[in-house]
Amino acid sequence: MTTGAPTSPYTARPRRSGLRRYLPLGVAAWLVLEIWLLTLVTGAAGGPTVFLLLVAGVVAGSVVIKRAGRRAFQSLNEALQRGGSPERGGGNGLMMLGGLLLIIPGLISDAAGLLLLVPPVQKAVSRYAESAVEKRLRKATPGSLGDAFQQARMHRPDGKVVQGEVIREDRPEAGERRPPLTR
């Protein structure tokens, strides 16, 4: 039994974003390519050599992540001692990503991880990522999560703070009772 307006038998499904549509396909293609390349290199260089390469990638990746994390923690401590905020563009996040890619078994991920450890590549990727995020934040619709981030990032145009005190004097009218402020 229905009590409202008639509903359509076809419900409109929301459109899937391009990332949600193509990410699984991209991950599957990447895995197939990694496995194919590993078998190709194993046939040419031998199994123990490829195994040593993969173990070296895991060890190098863990060392890189540990150093980048330590550097990020030190810069945070120094900034807090100075009373400011940590500097942007330190590259610690991209170094951690590079270390993670080194840890993931595979030769393509190792090559991408090694590329992310090169400072000019880090700067280029950082600039691209910042501009992409900035563009997405500018296109954010009111009331969305991106709009909340945009509002949180707004700066005062002049930086001035006006000191003051708010005094509210509401006197009850005759015969009006107000509840007590504390219980």
Disulfide bonds with the S-S distance in Angstrom:
none
